[in-house]
Amino acid sequence: MPKTDLELARHAAHRGAILRTLKEDYGPEMTTLRVLQRALDVQGVSLSAEDLEFHLTYLSDQAYVSIKRARDLPGFRTDRPGAVKPSAILMAKLLPSGLQLLDGLIPEDPSVTF
């Protein structure tokens, strides 16, 4: 089913909020998904883990953020009870192109608004 203009605008605003939040932690370290989700919630942007992963996947595909999935981490194992899904995103980091998008130094992305 096609998305409405309102849904597309909301998704774009959520992606912009994610980039702005990751900018606060810009540096060599990655931000955990839990910390990112809490920081967004404090700003009034409440996203489920699934929605946050959906937006982070888009931002990663556009090379605005780097993500680490459970399977990417050293020592990841699936043989433990309650193991995290291998595809689960655990960490994210703003990349230089994401910072340039925030600062208006590269062309606007209609799927990300600030």
C-alpha positions, 0 to 999 in steps of 0.5 A, a space after each residue: 500500500 502506498 504511503 500517504 504524504 503525511 506518512 512520508 513527511 513523518 518518516 523524513 522528520 524522524 530520520 532528521 531527528 535521528 541524524 541530529 541526535 547522532 550529531 550530539 555524539 559525533 566522534 570516534 565512538 558509536 551510539 547504542 540503539 538503546 541510548 539513541 532511542 532514549 535520547 529521541 524519546 526525550 526529544 518527543 520522537 518516540 520510535 519503536 525498536 523496529 521503526 528505529 531500525 527501519 530508519 537507520 537502515 535507510 540512513 545507512 543505505 544512503 551512507 549517512 550513518 554506519 550501523 553495527 548489527 549483532 552478527 558484526 560484533 566479535 563473539 556473537 553467538 546464536 547458541 545462547 538462550 534469548 540470543 539477539 537476532 543476527 540482523 538486529 542493529 545494536 549501534 549507529 554512528 553519524 558519518 561525514 556525509 550525514 554531517 554534511 547533510 545536516 550542515 547543508 553542504 550536500 544536496 538535500 535528501 527529500 527523505 530526510 528533513 530537519 
